[in-house]
Amino acid sequence: MKLELRGVTKRFGTLVANDRINLTVEPGEIHALLGENGAGKSTLMNVLYGLYQADEGQIVLDGVAQNFKGPGDAMAAGIGMVHQHFMLIPVFTVAENVVLGNEPTKKFGLLDLEAARKKVRELSDRFGFDVDPDAVIEDLPVGVQQRVEIIKSLIRDAKVLVLDEPTAVLTPQETDELMQIMRDLAKSGTSIIFITHKLREVQAVSDKITVIRQGKVVGEAKPTDSASELATMMVGREVDLKVDKAVAKLGDTMTLRVEDIHVEDDRKQLAVDGVSFNVQAGEVLAIAGVQGNGQTELAEALLGLRPVLKGRGAIALNDKYIDHLSVRKRLESGIGYVPEDRKKDGLVGEFTIAENLMLNGSYGKPFAKGISIDFANRDRIADELIKEFDVRTPSASTHAEKLSGGNQQKVVVARELSREVNLLIVSQPTRGVDVGSIEFIHERIIAERDQGKAVLLISTELDEVLALADRIAVMYRGKIVGIVGADATRETLGKMMAGVSA
């Protein structure tokens, strides 16, 4: 099936998310839609899938203009979509999930689950999915859950399959397996639109690349084009994709010691299970792993946002135990913290940039004079940090919620690095930010390390881990399965991320 998007425009109030976008996807083609976060990629695909209606333009399938009122119309026309966050019911089986909303029936309207099982087996065998139709979703690895999502679309006879950031939660091995599945689907005639911001994957699997920047198509590229060329198209300027760093000069102090800690998640399930590690002054220790293996709970426990189970482990900063300290006292002890969710935990959207930059120090110098805020000093500091950290904003009085994701992250990083810290905890520091902002944030992290700070990096991005780390610890199901050097291969780390000990 040939897909054409002709002059598609989508507005949200005064914001033009998609601006007269033209896109053609041929039958059996893997077409990468490349762009920074916030460029309009997902919005465009939501228009294609019927979740949004375009304000202008047409969707054309095999020469016939379409008018999708909702996802049901899109699916009926042969459009399938696998969302970044899976739409599966954990306690249902594979077969039950696959037919949900389109259930096959037999006599008297009874559910025909055997027909569903048969279809799942056929598709699984045809494309090498290796999916058991009777397996319960919550018992399956993330990579297999994603295959179930693909089967959901194929069972509805999808001719165009949209994959929205499909590798965000996969190990390197699962990513390779997905790419082979994509190639097999394309050979069978299925068209694939691959939405991503990961240049390595685009070059590895795509037939054609369309680059979107600020809601507009800025050009087409070939997978043989260099990563630097693709990054330049995405950002609009030259970007240095390599992190320049010298060999770590370790200090004499063991800044952070984590001793056999156990931490529960919000459901009172053990999320961190006997984790121990050290971070020395002047090094970056990275915690790698697929999201959801205890990294979030670990970071929150270190800062005091989540308790360590009583009598089950300890945390020491500069040889002083801090388990009993409040969050404020831990920050005052020299911890800088960049949380993984800047909107939820890092910023107050309704506050100005200047107000956000003093959030963790508004009660003392340099922001307070007695019991009052020193507004002149606050604004001066804000202007200096905006300039130093290249925050793109009209002024320090702009509300944080008005900034792009990359600039919001720069505000959080600026606040934490403008304090005197000896331990910097950075969790998913470049999630949802553009290539240019990634370059800047990486440089600042290495600068802190080179100044003798201890850095604990928690990231699910393997490229980021390999670029920044001096040592790498891998978490799997709440445990550290091993700690290796920065020269470890992607294959080794991928196996560790799947639970294989180093």
C-alpha positions as CSV (number, residue, x, y, z in Angstrom):
1,M,0.0,0.0,0.0
2,K,1.3,3.4,-1.0
3,L,0.8,6.2,1.6
4,E,0.9,9.9,0.8
5,L,0.5,12.7,3.2
6,R,-0.2,15.9,1.3
7,G,0.1,19.3,2.9
8,V,-0.9,18.0,6.4
9,T,-1.2,20.8,8.9
10,K,-2.1,20.4,12.6
11,R,-2.5,23.3,15.0
12,F,-3.1,23.5,18.7
13,G,-4.2,27.0,19.3
14,T,-1.5,29.3,18.0
15,L,1.0,26.4,18.0
16,V,1.6,24.9,14.5
17,A,2.7,21.4,15.3
18,N,2.7,20.2,11.7
19,D,3.2,22.7,8.9
20,R,2.1,21.6,5.4
21,I,3.9,18.3,5.6
22,N,4.4,16.1,2.5
23,L,5.4,12.5,2.9
24,T,5.4,9.5,0.6
25,V,5.9,5.9,1.8
26,E,6.1,3.2,-0.8
27,P,4.9,-0.4,-0.3
28,G,7.5,-2.5,1.5
29,E,9.6,0.5,2.5
30,I,11.1,1.3,5.9
31,H,10.7,5.0,6.1
32,A,12.4,6.7,9.0
33,L,10.9,9.9,10.4
34,L,13.8,11.6,12.1
35,G,13.6,14.7,14.3
36,E,14.3,16.1,17.7
37,N,11.7,15.6,20.5
38,G,9.0,18.1,19.9
39,A,9.6,18.4,16.2
40,G,6.1,17.1,15.4
41,K,6.8,13.5,14.5
42,S,4.3,11.9,16.9
43,T,1.7,14.5,16.2
44,L,1.9,13.7,12.5
45,M,1.5,10.0,13.1
46,N,-1.4,10.6,15.5
47,V,-3.1,12.4,12.6
48,L,-2.4,9.4,10.3
49,Y,-3.8,7.0,12.9
50,G,-7.0,9.1,13.4
51,L,-6.3,10.2,16.9
52,Y,-6.1,13.8,15.7
53,Q,-7.9,15.3,12.7
54,A,-5.7,17.5,10.4
55,D,-6.7,21.1,10.0
56,E,-5.5,21.1,6.4
57,G,-4.2,18.5,3.9
58,Q,-5.0,15.0,2.9
59,I,-4.1,11.4,3.8
60,V,-4.1,9.3,0.6
61,L,-3.8,5.5,0.4
62,D,-3.2,4.0,-3.1
63,G,-4.5,7.1,-4.7
64,V,-7.7,7.4,-2.6
65,A,-8.2,10.3,-0.2
66,Q,-9.1,9.2,3.3
67,N,-11.2,10.9,6.1
68,F,-10.4,9.1,9.4
69,K,-12.7,10.1,12.2
70,G,-10.8,7.9,14.7
71,P,-8.4,5.0,15.0
72,G,-11.0,2.5,14.0
73,D,-11.3,4.1,10.6
74,A,-7.5,4.1,10.3
75,M,-7.2,0.4,11.2
76,A,-10.0,-0.5,8.8
77,A,-8.0,1.2,6.1
78,G,-4.9,-0.8,6.9
79,I,-3.0,1.5,9.2
80,G,-1.5,0.0,12.4
81,M,0.4,1.8,15.1
82,V,2.7,0.5,17.9
83,H,2.9,3.3,20.5
84,Q,6.0,4.0,22.6
85,H,4.0,3.0,25.7
86,F,2.4,-0.3,25.1
87,M,-1.4,-0.6,25.1
88,L,-1.6,-4.1,26.7
89,I,-3.5,-5.4,29.6
90,P,-0.9,-7.1,31.9
91,V,-3.2,-9.8,33.3
92,F,-4.5,-10.9,29.9
93,T,-2.9,-13.5,27.7
94,V,-1.3,-12.7,24.4
95,A,-4.3,-14.0,22.5
96,E,-6.7,-12.1,24.6
97,N,-4.8,-8.9,24.1
98,V,-4.4,-9.4,20.4
99,V,-8.2,-9.7,19.7
100,L,-9.3,-7.1,22.3
101,G,-11.9,-4.9,20.5
102,N,-12.1,-7.2,17.5
103,E,-13.0,-10.5,19.2
104,P,-13.7,-13.5,17.0
105,T,-16.9,-15.3,17.9
106,K,-18.5,-18.7,17.3
107,K,-22.0,-19.9,17.7
108,F,-24.3,-17.9,20.0
109,G,-21.7,-15.1,20.1
110,L,-19.3,-17.0,22.3
111,L,-15.7,-15.8,22.2
112,D,-13.5,-18.0,19.9
113,L,-10.2,-17.8,21.6
114,E,-8.9,-20.8,19.7
115,A,-9.2,-18.9,16.5
116,A,-7.2,-16.1,18.1
117,R,-4.5,-18.5,19.3
118,K,-4.2,-20.0,15.8
119,K,-3.8,-16.6,14.2
120,V,-1.1,-15.6,16.7
121,R,0.8,-18.9,16.1
122,E,0.6,-18.3,12.3
123,L,1.9,-14.8,12.5
124,S,4.5,-15.8,15.1
125,D,5.8,-18.6,12.9
126,R,5.7,-16.5,9.7
127,F,7.9,-13.7,11.0
128,G,9.9,-15.6,13.7
129,F,8.3,-13.7,16.6
130,D,8.5,-16.7,19.0
131,V,5.4,-15.6,20.9
132,D,3.3,-18.1,22.9
133,P,-0.4,-17.1,22.5
134,D,-1.2,-18.4,26.0
135,A,1.5,-16.5,27.8
136,V,0.4,-13.8,30.3
137,I,1.6,-10.3,29.2
138,E,3.1,-9.3,32.6
139,D,5.3,-12.4,32.5
140,L,6.9,-11.5,29.2
141,P,10.1,-9.5,28.6
142,V,9.6,-6.0,27.2
143,G,10.9,-7.1,23.7
144,V,8.3,-9.8,23.5
145,Q,5.5,-7.5,24.6
146,Q,6.4,-5.3,21.7
147,R,6.1,-8.2,19.3
148,V,2.6,-8.7,20.7
149,E,1.8,-5.1,19.8
150,I,3.0,-5.7,16.3
151,I,0.9,-8.9,16.0
152,K,-2.1,-6.8,17.2
153,S,-1.7,-4.6,14.1
154,L,-0.9,-7.4,11.7
155,I,-3.9,-9.5,12.8
156,R,-6.0,-6.5,11.6
157,D,-4.3,-6.7,8.3
158,A,-2.2,-3.6,8.6
159,K,-0.5,-2.6,5.4
160,V,1.2,0.5,6.9
161,L,2.8,0.0,10.4
162,V,3.9,3.0,12.5
163,L,6.5,2.3,15.1
164,D,6.8,5.2,17.6
165,E,10.2,5.2,19.3
166,P,10.1,1.4,19.3
167,T,13.6,0.8,20.8
168,A,13.2,3.1,23.9
169,V,12.7,0.2,26.3
170,L,14.7,-2.5,24.6
171,T,18.1,-4.0,25.3
172,P,20.6,-3.9,22.4
173,Q,19.9,-7.5,21.5
174,E,16.2,-6.9,21.5
175,T,16.8,-3.9,19.3
176,D,18.7,-6.0,16.8
177,E,15.9,-8.6,16.8
178,L,13.3,-5.8,16.2
179,M,15.2,-4.5,13.2
180,Q,15.3,-8.0,11.7
181,I,11.5,-8.2,12.2
182,M,11.1,-4.9,10.5
183,R,13.2,-6.1,7.5
184,D,11.1,-9.3,7.3
185,L,7.8,-7.3,7.4
186,A,9.1,-5.0,4.7
187,K,10.0,-7.9,2.5
188,S,6.4,-9.2,2.9
189,G,5.1,-5.9,1.5
190,T,4.3,-4.1,4.8
191,S,5.3,-0.4,4.8
192,I,6.9,0.8,8.0
193,I,7.2,4.3,9.4
194,F,9.9,4.3,12.0
195,I,9.8,7.3,14.3
196,T,13.0,7.9,16.2
197,H,15.8,10.3,17.2
198,K,18.5,7.6,17.3
199,L,20.8,8.1,14.4
200,R,22.5,4.7,14.7
201,E,19.2,2.9,14.3
202,V,18.1,5.0,11.4
203,Q,21.3,4.3,9.5
204,A,21.0,0.6,10.2
205,V,17.5,-0.2,9.1
206,S,15.9,2.5,7.0
207,D,15.4,2.7,3.2
208,K,14.6,6.4,3.2
209,I,14.8,9.2,5.8
210,T,12.6,12.3,6.2
211,V,13.8,14.9,8.6
212,I,11.4,17.1,10.5
213,R,12.4,20.2,12.4
214,Q,10.0,22.6,14.2
215,G,7.0,21.0,12.5
216,K,8.3,21.2,9.0
217,V,10.0,18.8,6.6
218,V,13.5,20.2,6.2
219,G,14.7,17.5,3.8
220,E,15.2,13.9,2.9
221,A,18.3,11.9,3.5
222,K,19.8,8.5,2.8
223,P,20.9,5.9,5.5
224,T,24.4,6.1,4.0
225,D,24.6,9.8,5.0
226,S,26.9,10.4,8.0
227,A,25.5,10.7,11.6
228,S,26.9,14.3,11.6
229,E,25.0,15.2,8.5
230,L,21.7,13.8,9.9
231,A,22.3,15.6,13.2
232,T,22.9,18.9,11.4
233,M,19.6,18.5,9.5
234,M,17.8,17.8,12.7
235,V,19.2,20.7,14.7
236,G,19.9,23.2,12.0
237,R,23.6,23.6,12.9
238,E,26.7,21.5,13.2
239,V,26.8,19.2,16.2
240,D,29.8,17.4,17.7
241,L,28.5,13.9,18.4
242,K,31.6,12.8,20.2
243,V,32.3,13.5,23.9
244,D,35.8,14.6,24.4
245,K,37.2,13.4,27.7
246,A,40.6,12.7,29.1
247,V,41.4,9.7,31.3
248,A,39.7,10.1,34.7
249,K,42.0,11.5,37.5
250,L,40.6,9.9,40.6
251,G,40.6,11.7,43.8
252,D,41.6,10.3,47.2
253,T,38.1,10.2,48.6
254,M,35.4,7.6,48.1
255,T,32.6,10.2,47.8
256,L,29.6,7.8,47.8
257,R,29.3,4.3,49.4
258,V,26.1,2.3,49.0
259,E,26.0,-0.7,51.2
260,D,23.5,-3.5,50.5
261,I,20.4,-1.3,50.3
262,H,16.9,-2.6,49.9
263,V,14.1,-0.2,48.7
264,E,10.4,-0.8,47.9
265,D,8.4,0.7,45.1
266,D,5.0,2.4,45.4
267,R,3.3,-1.0,45.4
268,K,5.5,-2.2,48.4
269,Q,7.4,-4.6,46.1
270,L,11.2,-4.8,46.4
271,A,12.6,-2.7,43.7
272,V,16.2,-2.4,44.8
273,D,17.5,-5.7,46.2
274,G,20.8,-5.7,48.0
275,V,22.6,-3.1,45.8
276,S,26.2,-2.1,46.7
277,F,28.6,0.2,44.9
278,N,31.1,3.1,45.4
279,V,31.7,6.3,43.4
280,Q,35.1,7.9,43.7
281,A,35.9,11.6,43.4
282,G,36.8,12.4,39.7
283,E,34.9,9.5,38.0
284,V,31.6,8.9,36.3
285,L,29.9,5.6,37.4
286,A,27.0,4.8,35.1
287,I,24.0,2.7,36.2
288,A,22.8,1.1,32.9
289,G,19.7,-1.1,32.3
290,V,16.3,-1.2,30.7
291,Q,13.9,1.2,32.4
292,G,11.9,-0.3,35.3
293,N,14.7,-2.4,36.9
294,G,15.0,-0.3,40.1
295,Q,17.0,2.6,38.8
296,T,14.3,5.2,39.7
297,E,13.9,3.9,43.2
298,L,17.6,3.8,43.7
299,A,18.0,7.4,42.7
300,E,15.2,8.5,45.0
301,A,16.6,6.5,47.9
302,L,20.0,8.2,47.5
303,L,18.4,11.6,47.8
304,G,16.0,10.6,50.6
305,L,12.8,10.8,48.6
306,R,12.2,7.1,49.3
307,P,13.3,5.3,52.4
308,V,15.8,2.5,52.6
309,L,14.2,-0.5,54.4
310,K,15.1,-0.3,58.1
311,G,18.2,-2.3,58.9
312,R,18.7,-3.3,55.3
313,G,21.6,-1.3,54.0
314,A,23.2,2.1,54.4
315,I,24.3,5.1,52.4
316,A,27.5,7.1,53.2
317,L,28.6,10.4,51.7
318,N,32.2,11.3,52.3
319,D,32.4,8.6,55.0
320,K,29.4,10.0,56.9
321,Y,26.2,8.0,56.9
322,I,23.3,10.1,55.6
323,D,20.4,7.6,56.0
324,H,18.8,9.6,58.7
325,L,19.1,13.0,56.9
326,S,16.2,14.8,55.3
327,V,16.3,15.7,51.6
328,R,17.3,19.3,52.4
329,K,20.2,18.1,54.6
330,R,21.4,15.7,51.9
331,L,21.4,18.5,49.4
332,E,23.3,20.8,51.9
333,S,25.8,17.9,52.4
334,G,26.9,18.3,48.8
335,I,24.5,16.3,46.6
336,G,23.3,17.7,43.3
337,Y,20.3,15.9,41.8
338,V,18.9,16.0,38.2
339,P,15.8,13.9,38.4
340,E,14.6,11.7,35.5
341,D,11.3,13.5,35.1
342,R,12.0,17.2,34.9
343,K,8.3,18.3,34.7
344,K,7.2,16.2,37.7
345,D,10.3,16.4,40.0
346,G,12.7,19.0,38.6
347,L,10.6,22.1,37.8
348,V,7.5,24.0,38.8
349,G,6.0,24.9,35.5
350,E,4.0,27.8,36.8
351,F,7.1,29.4,38.3
352,T,9.5,31.6,36.3
353,I,12.9,30.5,35.3
354,A,14.4,32.7,38.0
355,E,12.1,31.2,40.7
356,N,13.0,27.6,39.5
357,L,16.7,28.4,39.7
358,M,16.5,29.1,43.4
359,L,14.1,26.2,44.4
360,N,16.6,24.3,46.5
361,G,18.2,27.4,48.1
362,S,15.6,30.1,48.5
363,Y,15.9,30.1,52.3
364,G,19.6,31.2,52.4
365,K,22.4,32.9,50.6
366,P,22.7,34.0,47.9
367,F,19.0,34.2,47.3
368,A,17.8,35.4,50.7
369,K,18.5,38.4,52.8
370,G,17.3,37.7,56.3
371,I,13.8,36.4,56.0
372,S,13.2,38.1,52.6
373,I,14.1,37.1,49.0
374,D,16.9,39.3,47.6
375,F,15.1,39.7,44.2
376,A,17.9,41.8,42.6
377,N,20.5,39.2,43.4
378,R,18.2,36.4,42.3
379,D,17.5,38.0,39.0
380,R,21.2,38.7,38.4
381,I,22.1,35.1,39.1
382,A,19.3,33.9,36.9
383,D,20.5,36.1,34.0
384,E,24.1,34.8,34.4
385,L,23.0,31.1,34.5
386,I,20.7,31.6,31.5
387,K,23.7,32.9,29.5
388,E,26.2,30.3,30.8
389,F,23.9,27.4,30.2
390,D,22.5,28.7,26.9
391,V,18.9,28.6,27.9
392,R,16.8,29.9,25.0
393,T,14.3,32.2,26.5
394,P,13.0,35.8,26.2
395,S,13.8,36.5,29.8
396,A,14.3,35.0,33.3
397,S,10.7,35.9,34.0
398,T,9.4,33.4,31.4
399,H,7.4,30.6,33.0
400,A,9.3,27.2,32.9
401,E,6.3,25.5,31.3
402,K,6.7,27.7,28.2
403,L,10.2,26.4,27.5
404,S,11.1,23.5,25.1
405,G,12.1,20.3,26.8
406,G,15.8,20.8,26.1
407,N,15.7,24.3,27.7
408,Q,13.7,23.0,30.7
409,Q,16.4,20.4,31.2
410,K,19.1,23.1,31.0
411,V,17.4,25.1,33.8
412,V,17.5,22.0,36.0
413,V,21.1,21.3,35.2
414,A,22.0,25.0,35.7
415,R,20.4,25.0,39.1
416,E,22.3,21.9,40.3
417,L,25.7,22.8,38.8
418,S,25.6,26.3,40.2
419,R,25.8,25.0,43.7
420,E,28.9,23.6,45.5
421,V,28.5,19.9,45.2
422,N,30.8,16.9,45.5
423,L,28.4,14.3,44.3
424,L,26.2,14.8,41.2
425,I,23.4,12.4,40.6
426,V,22.0,12.7,37.1
427,S,19.1,10.5,36.1
428,Q,18.2,10.3,32.4
429,P,19.9,13.7,31.9
430,T,19.1,13.9,28.1
431,R,15.7,12.2,27.9
432,G,13.5,14.1,25.6
433,V,16.0,16.7,24.6
434,D,17.4,17.5,21.2
435,V,20.8,16.6,19.8
436,G,22.3,20.1,20.4
437,S,21.2,20.1,24.0
438,I,22.6,16.6,24.5
439,E,26.0,17.8,23.3
440,F,25.9,20.7,25.9
441,I,24.7,18.6,28.8
442,H,27.3,15.9,28.2
443,E,30.1,18.5,28.1
444,R,28.9,19.9,31.5
445,I,28.8,16.4,33.1
446,I,32.3,15.7,32.0
447,A,33.4,19.1,33.2
448,E,32.1,18.3,36.7
449,R,34.0,15.0,36.7
450,D,37.2,16.8,35.6
451,Q,36.8,19.2,38.5
452,G,37.1,16.3,40.9
453,K,33.4,15.7,41.5
454,A,31.9,12.2,41.8
455,V,29.2,11.7,39.2
456,L,26.5,9.0,39.3
457,L,24.9,8.7,35.9
458,I,21.6,6.7,35.6
459,S,20.7,6.2,32.0
460,T,18.8,3.8,29.7
461,E,20.6,5.2,26.7
462,L,23.5,2.9,26.0
463,D,25.3,5.3,23.7
464,E,25.2,7.9,26.5
465,V,26.5,5.4,29.0
466,L,29.4,4.4,26.8
467,A,30.2,8.1,26.0
468,L,30.3,9.3,29.5
469,A,31.2,6.5,31.9
470,D,34.5,5.5,33.5
471,R,32.8,2.4,35.0
472,I,29.4,0.8,34.2
473,A,27.1,-1.0,36.6
474,V,24.1,-2.8,35.1
475,M,20.9,-3.2,37.0
476,Y,18.4,-6.0,36.3
477,R,15.4,-6.7,38.4
478,G,16.6,-4.7,41.3
479,K,20.1,-6.1,41.5
480,I,23.5,-5.1,40.1
481,V,24.5,-8.0,37.8
482,G,28.0,-6.7,37.4
483,I,30.3,-3.7,37.2
484,V,32.6,-3.4,34.1
485,G,35.0,-0.9,32.6
486,A,34.0,1.7,30.0
487,D,35.7,-0.5,27.3
488,A,32.9,-3.1,27.6
489,T,31.2,-4.0,24.3
490,R,27.6,-3.2,23.5
491,E,27.1,-7.0,23.3
492,T,28.4,-7.6,26.8
493,L,26.3,-4.8,28.2
494,G,23.2,-6.0,26.3
495,K,23.6,-9.5,27.9
496,M,24.0,-7.9,31.3
497,M,20.8,-5.8,30.7
498,A,19.0,-9.1,30.1
499,G,20.2,-10.5,33.4
500,V,23.4,-12.3,32.5
501,S,26.2,-11.7,35.1
502,A,29.4,-10.2,34.0
